[in-house]
Amino acid sequence: MMSKLELKNKSFPIREYLIQLAKKYGTPLYVYDSCKIKKQYIKMKNAFSGIKNFIINYACKANTNLNILKFLQNLGSGLDTVSIQEVELGLKAGFHPKKILFTPNCVSIQEIKKAVDFGVRINLDNLSILEQFGEYYPDYAIGVRINPHIMAGGNSKISVGHIDSKFGISYYQIPHIKRILNNTGLKIEGFHMHTGSDISNIKVFLSGAKILFQIAIDFPNLDYINFGSGFKVPYRKNDLKTDLNSLSSSITKEFSNFCSNYGNQITLIFEPGKFIVSESGYFLVTVNVIKHTTSTVFAGVNSGFNHFLRPMFYDAYHCIENISNPNGRFRFYTVVGYICESDTFGLNRKVKEIREGDILCIKNAGAYCFSMSSNYNSRYKPSEVMIFKGKDFLIRKRETMQDILRNIIDIYNMERWQSG
Ligand SMILES: *Cc1c(COP(=O)(O)O)cnc(C)c1O
């Protein structure tokens, strides 16, 4: 087992260590470096240190492993959740209910009632639900997600703040919100927006912020304003990323102006997912076969979009390195998975010569990777390892056939099923 120091000194930070982990735990394997998670958390915290009441709510749909949640809880983070199951995981991880914000979309009023039972903060984005909620719980102050009508985000699937998006309540409908508050007695404790992921243009944040300030000034007794997320991280060399410092200096200025106009130092919330965990993650796979066709060389690996969906679903680019042949010469490969349909990790990539049995490392695998995995093709979900205090810990076991069959009821074999 290597020390923390050794992890830091590698040129590709933890190449040899990753190979050891692949051998120790087998592949496919997700590895998360908790040092990197902490670094990102502190970086954001520091960037906004000019704001007196500043809170980071980690958006846990990026990675919900309980150990990641506990790690962030220990750092002082709050939690952004989008399903009642994520709320329950957050509570299990030890988050205080008031540090959990539940921002559902198109869920039933029953699910929202469960969130009330858990005592977490709730953020609604639908007039019909707002009205029903007000009838049941006029004394339970809530947040409201505003749709600021902004087209943002790296991909149409993750652009969620534009006029035709299913998210949020249009800011033109503020009069309707006010009517519901008057009719039910409900109080608003915060306003929220989240316009999408992968935003590299900070003007987007600022124009959204202006809209929320204009709305918020009319509502006394607010606790917070929540600007959501969309922080972009680099996926390759020279890639764009959100310029945190220029964003924070503008936001800090505008927010303190707002607070003095408002007459109260309320809380500012951001809810990053990707920013916190993306770069902490490495996905390790083994090359099963090299296959030459008339046009390309395929490297076929022991995983697929069942484990790692982003390239196929979002056209996401993830760096791929051959960590077991660092001295090989560069050649071009199309790296593909074993799923029986198109299943490409990377097209025509320049990678150190790949041989059957080599271990490839796919980077930026901490966010929206394991959490989007499935059992398609009846494959087992991979295991996860966390590097924590300089040691590696298995934080999720690889699945087995038992997991695949767990909820199947075999009506052809009732007797065996009944006797357990
Ligand atoms: C997904 C989501 C986030 C996190 O987005 P990232 O791009 O991962 O930072 C934040 N807030 C809400 C409401 C979300 O749905």
The ligand as an SDF file (V2000), in Angstrom:
LIG
                    3D

 15 15  0  0  0  0  0  0  0  0999 V2000
  -27.9780   17.7810  -11.4420 C   0  0  0  0  0  0  0  0  0  0  0  0
  -28.2470   18.9570  -10.6340 C   0  0  0  0  0  0  0  0  0  0  0  0
  -27.1950   19.7190  -10.1090 C   0  0  0  0  0  0  0  0  0  0  0  0
  -25.7380   19.4060  -10.3480 C   0  0  0  0  0  0  0  0  0  0  0  0
  -25.2740   19.7000  -11.6380 O   0  0  0  0  0  0  0  0  0  0  0  0
  -23.7400   19.5080  -11.9850 P   0  0  0  0  0  0  0  0  0  0  0  0
  -23.6020   19.9150  -13.3910 O   0  0  0  0  0  0  0  0  0  0  0  0
  -23.3710   18.0920  -11.7520 O   0  0  0  0  0  0  0  0  0  0  0  0
  -22.9380   20.3910  -11.0730 O   0  0  0  0  0  0  0  0  0  0  0  0
  -27.5270   20.7680   -9.2920 C   0  0  0  0  0  0  0  0  0  0  0  0
  -28.8110   21.0900   -9.0400 N   0  0  0  0  0  0  0  0  0  0  0  0
  -29.8490   20.4030   -9.5440 C   0  0  0  0  0  0  0  0  0  0  0  0
  -31.2350   20.7870   -9.2080 C   0  0  0  0  0  0  0  0  0  0  0  0
  -29.6020   19.3220  -10.3650 C   0  0  0  0  0  0  0  0  0  0  0  0
  -30.6360   18.6260  -10.8740 O   0  0  0  0  0  0  0  0  0  0  0  0
  1  2  1  0
  2  3  1  0
  2 14  2  0
  3  4  1  0
  3 10  2  0
  4  5  1  0
  5  6  1  0
  6  7  2  0
  6  8  1  0
  6  9  1  0
 10 11  1  0
 11 12  2  0
 12 13  1  0
 12 14  1  0
 14 15  1  0
M  END
$$$$
